[in-house]
Each structure stands twice: as C-alpha cells, then as structure tokens.
C-alpha cells in the first residue's frame, strides 16, 4: 500500500510539472496571420467621348394655331463627357454626368424653306441610380434610371429669325452599359443613354411674327471611354 501511495504521489508531481516545463520552452510558432481585408473604395470616374443624337420633332405655332405640316430638326453633336459614380454597395451606385452640347435647330416639314431657326448649347446634368452586375469577372454590365435637367444657353437666331429662347426642361433618363476592367483601377467603358428633353421655345420670324414650338429633342447618347476605380 505504501508503494502504491508513492507511485500515485509521483505521478501527480509529474503531471503538475509538465505545464511549467512547457511554458519555459521557446515558442516555435510564427505570428498569427493578419486577417484578409477586402478593400472597397466607393468612387469611380469615367471620361467618355459621346455622340448626342437627337430624335427630334416639333410643331410650330403662330397666332392662329399650329402651322400644318411644320416640324423642327435638331442636329447631332459629338462632345467629351465626364461622370462620377458613388457605390453604396458593390451592386448599387449613383452616377452623375455632365457635358455641354452645341446644336443647330432647323425648320422642317412645311416650313423647311425658312432654313435655320437658330443655335443653342445644352447643359444637361443627369443623375442615375444604377445596378451593377458583379459576378462576371472583369466584365461588369449595369443598368440605370434617373432624372435629367437641361439648361439651354448661348442661343443665336438664324438669318430669318430673331430672339430665339428655349426654356429649361426636366425629363426621365435611362441607361445601359458596361465596364471591362483591365486591373483593379483601370478599365474601358461603353455606355448608351436615352434622355427625354422636350423644351418649349419661342422665336420671332422677321420682321415681326412671333412663333412658339414644343420641341421633342429626346436624344440617344452613345459613348465610349476610360474607367478609373479609386
């Protein structure tokens, strides 16, 4: 019995000594790996060259009412465009675009012989809410819908007209496009937008005939450019 008690006492002392010895041994494990951080910057910038392609029409009115067969045509324009996007999530973003586009307004239809009505410059800032598809690798398509406000300035009248005035307009905007990312920052972009722009206009047919028109410009805006993701 005495020997059994000695064995039990010796085993207990050995068990108590093992943790202390282990604590004194050098630590051979490396430092814990840092957690992987998925860095997400919400800002994106694009610079595009765009074609502004009006699908224009409009009826011209004199004091007696609409002029039968009258129409209006607005010329195309090619300009640079800058936009900036902010991503609330990896899929949801808001985009603001800005450019200025010069156009010539021509009489058409039954009044085509009157020639150029005038010239104007459109400033159409537009804000769109977008959904970006992110599960297709470097190819990142998106769709958007929003609102457009257009201010017209720099108006000039044609040879037979004077006092061209075009009122500012509001309209709906729609968008489809894609970015193809070359690396995490740089890519190229293709974008198509449709804007509803339907301003009211007034002009004087010389020598003193006032005319009014409701002009449907409603341009397609087709662009290609460079994407930079911050």
C-alpha positions as CSV (number, residue, x, y, z in Angstrom):
1,X,0.0,0.0,0.0
2,X,2.9,2.3,0.8
3,X,4.4,1.7,-2.6
4,X,1.1,2.4,-4.3
5,X,0.8,5.7,-2.5
6,X,4.3,6.6,-3.6
7,X,3.5,5.9,-7.2
8,X,0.3,8.0,-7.1
9,X,2.2,10.9,-5.5
10,X,5.0,10.7,-8.1
11,X,2.5,10.7,-11.0
12,X,0.7,13.7,-9.5
13,X,4.0,15.6,-9.2
14,X,5.0,14.8,-12.8
15,X,1.6,16.0,-14.1
16,X,2.0,19.3,-12.3
17,X,5.5,19.8,-13.6
18,X,4.7,19.3,-17.3
19,X,2.8,22.6,-17.9
20,X,5.5,24.6,-16.1
21,X,8.2,23.0,-18.3
22,X,6.1,23.6,-21.5
23,X,5.7,27.3,-20.5
24,X,9.5,27.6,-20.3
25,X,10.1,26.1,-23.8
26,X,10.7,28.6,-26.7
27,X,7.6,29.4,-28.8
28,X,8.3,27.9,-32.3
29,X,5.0,29.2,-33.9
30,X,5.1,32.2,-36.1
31,X,2.9,35.3,-35.5
32,X,-0.8,34.9,-36.3
33,X,-1.7,35.7,-39.9
34,X,-3.3,39.1,-40.3
35,X,-7.0,38.9,-41.4
36,X,-7.6,39.4,-45.1
37,X,-9.2,42.8,-45.7
38,X,-11.4,43.1,-48.8
39,X,-10.8,46.8,-49.5
40,X,-13.7,48.6,-51.1
41,X,-13.4,52.1,-52.4
42,X,-16.8,53.6,-53.4
43,X,-15.7,56.1,-56.0
44,X,-15.4,55.6,-59.8
45,X,-14.6,58.2,-62.5
46,X,-15.2,57.9,-66.2
47,X,-14.2,60.1,-69.2
48,X,-16.1,59.4,-72.4
49,X,-16.4,60.7,-76.0
50,X,-20.1,60.7,-76.7
51,X,-22.4,61.2,-79.7
52,X,-25.6,63.1,-78.8
53,X,-28.1,62.0,-81.4
54,X,-31.5,63.8,-81.1
55,X,-34.6,62.1,-82.4
56,X,-36.2,65.5,-82.7
57,X,-39.6,66.7,-83.9
58,X,-41.9,69.5,-83.0
59,X,-44.9,71.5,-84.1
60,X,-44.6,75.2,-84.7
61,X,-47.4,77.6,-83.8
62,X,-48.3,81.1,-84.9
63,X,-51.1,83.4,-83.5
64,X,-53.7,81.4,-85.5
65,X,-52.6,78.0,-84.1
66,X,-50.4,75.1,-85.3
67,X,-48.9,75.5,-88.7
68,X,-49.9,72.4,-90.7
69,X,-47.1,70.1,-91.5
70,X,-44.5,72.1,-89.6
71,X,-41.6,70.4,-87.9
72,X,-38.3,71.0,-86.2
73,X,-35.0,69.2,-86.5
74,X,-32.0,69.4,-84.1
75,X,-28.6,68.4,-85.3
76,X,-26.2,65.8,-83.7
77,X,-23.2,66.7,-81.6
78,X,-20.0,64.9,-80.5
79,X,-18.5,66.1,-77.2
80,X,-16.5,64.9,-74.2
81,X,-18.4,63.7,-71.1
82,X,-17.3,63.3,-67.5
83,X,-19.2,61.3,-64.9
84,X,-18.5,60.2,-61.3
85,X,-20.1,57.3,-59.5
86,X,-20.5,56.5,-55.9
87,X,-21.2,52.9,-54.8
88,X,-23.4,52.4,-51.8
89,X,-22.7,48.6,-52.1
90,X,-20.8,46.6,-54.7
91,X,-24.0,46.5,-56.8
92,X,-25.9,49.7,-56.1
93,X,-24.4,53.1,-57.3
94,X,-25.5,56.6,-58.2
95,X,-23.9,58.3,-61.2
96,X,-23.8,62.0,-62.1
97,X,-22.9,63.0,-65.6
98,X,-22.1,66.4,-67.1
99,X,-21.3,67.8,-70.5
100,X,-22.3,70.7,-72.8
101,X,-23.6,70.0,-76.3
102,X,-23.9,72.6,-79.2
103,X,-26.8,72.1,-81.6
104,X,-28.4,73.8,-84.6
105,X,-32.2,74.0,-84.8
106,X,-33.6,73.9,-88.3
107,X,-37.1,74.4,-89.7
108,X,-38.5,71.2,-91.3
109,X,-41.7,69.9,-93.0
110,X,-43.9,72.5,-94.5
111,X,-41.7,75.3,-93.1
112,X,-38.4,73.8,-94.3
113,X,-37.8,76.8,-96.6
114,X,-37.2,79.0,-93.6
115,X,-33.9,77.3,-93.0
116,X,-32.0,77.6,-89.8
117,X,-34.1,78.8,-86.8
118,X,-31.1,79.2,-84.6
119,X,-28.4,77.6,-82.5
120,X,-28.2,76.6,-78.8
121,X,-25.9,75.0,-76.3
122,X,-27.5,72.4,-74.0
123,X,-26.2,71.7,-70.4
124,X,-27.9,68.5,-69.4
125,X,-26.7,67.4,-65.9
126,X,-28.2,63.9,-65.2
127,X,-28.3,61.7,-62.1
128,X,-28.9,58.0,-62.4
129,X,-29.4,55.2,-59.9
130,X,-27.6,52.1,-61.2
131,X,-27.5,48.3,-60.6
132,X,-24.1,46.7,-61.4
133,X,-23.7,43.0,-62.1
134,X,-20.5,41.9,-60.4
135,X,-20.4,38.1,-60.9
136,X,-19.0,38.1,-64.4
137,X,-15.3,38.7,-63.7
138,X,-13.7,41.7,-65.5
139,X,-16.9,42.2,-67.5
140,X,-19.2,44.4,-65.4
141,X,-22.5,45.4,-67.1
142,X,-25.0,47.8,-65.5
143,X,-28.4,49.4,-66.0
144,X,-29.6,52.8,-64.7
145,X,-32.6,55.1,-64.4
146,X,-32.8,58.7,-63.3
147,X,-33.7,62.3,-64.0
148,X,-32.3,64.9,-66.4
149,X,-32.4,68.7,-66.1
150,X,-31.3,70.6,-69.2
151,X,-30.4,74.3,-69.3
152,X,-30.2,76.0,-72.8
153,X,-27.9,79.0,-73.3
154,X,-25.9,80.8,-75.9
155,X,-28.9,81.0,-78.2
156,X,-28.5,82.6,-81.5
157,X,-31.1,83.1,-84.3
158,X,-30.9,82.1,-87.9
159,X,-31.0,84.6,-90.9
160,X,-34.8,84.9,-91.0
161,X,-35.4,84.8,-87.2
162,X,-34.7,86.8,-84.0
163,X,-34.9,86.4,-80.3
164,X,-34.7,82.6,-80.0
165,X,-35.4,81.5,-76.5
166,X,-35.5,77.9,-75.2
167,X,-36.9,77.2,-71.8
168,X,-35.2,74.7,-69.4
169,X,-36.6,71.2,-69.2
170,X,-36.9,68.2,-67.0
171,X,-37.1,64.6,-68.1
172,X,-36.6,60.9,-67.4
173,X,-33.2,59.2,-68.2
174,X,-32.5,55.5,-68.9
175,X,-29.1,53.8,-69.3
176,X,-27.4,50.5,-70.2
177,X,-23.6,50.0,-70.4
178,X,-20.6,48.0,-69.2
179,X,-17.1,48.4,-67.8
180,X,-14.4,46.0,-68.7
181,X,-11.7,46.2,-66.0
182,X,-8.1,45.7,-67.1
183,X,-6.9,45.7,-63.5
184,X,-8.4,46.8,-60.1
185,X,-8.2,50.5,-61.1
186,X,-8.3,50.9,-64.9
187,X,-10.9,49.7,-67.5
188,X,-12.8,50.9,-70.5
189,X,-16.4,51.7,-70.8
190,X,-19.3,51.6,-73.3
191,X,-22.5,53.4,-72.4
192,X,-25.9,54.2,-74.0
193,X,-28.4,56.6,-72.5
194,X,-31.8,57.9,-73.6
195,X,-32.9,61.3,-72.3
196,X,-36.3,62.8,-72.6
197,X,-35.8,66.5,-73.4
198,X,-38.9,68.4,-74.5
199,X,-38.4,72.1,-74.0
200,X,-40.7,74.9,-75.1
201,X,-39.2,77.5,-77.5
202,X,-40.2,81.0,-78.8
203,X,-38.7,82.9,-81.7
204,X,-39.7,85.8,-83.9
205,X,-40.0,85.3,-87.7
206,X,-38.8,88.5,-89.2
207,X,-40.0,91.2,-89.4
208,X,-42.4,90.7,-86.5
209,X,-44.2,87.3,-86.4
210,X,-44.0,85.6,-83.1
211,X,-43.7,81.8,-83.2
212,X,-43.8,79.1,-80.5
213,X,-42.9,75.4,-80.5
214,X,-42.9,72.4,-78.3
215,X,-39.6,70.6,-79.4
216,X,-39.0,66.9,-78.6
217,X,-35.3,66.5,-78.7
218,X,-35.1,63.2,-76.8
219,X,-31.5,62.3,-77.7
220,X,-29.7,59.0,-77.6
221,X,-26.3,59.5,-76.0
222,X,-23.8,56.8,-77.1
223,X,-20.3,56.9,-75.6
224,X,-17.0,55.1,-75.2
225,X,-14.3,56.0,-72.7
226,X,-11.9,55.2,-69.9
227,X,-12.9,54.0,-66.4
228,X,-10.9,54.7,-63.3
229,X,-11.8,53.0,-60.0
230,X,-10.2,54.6,-56.9
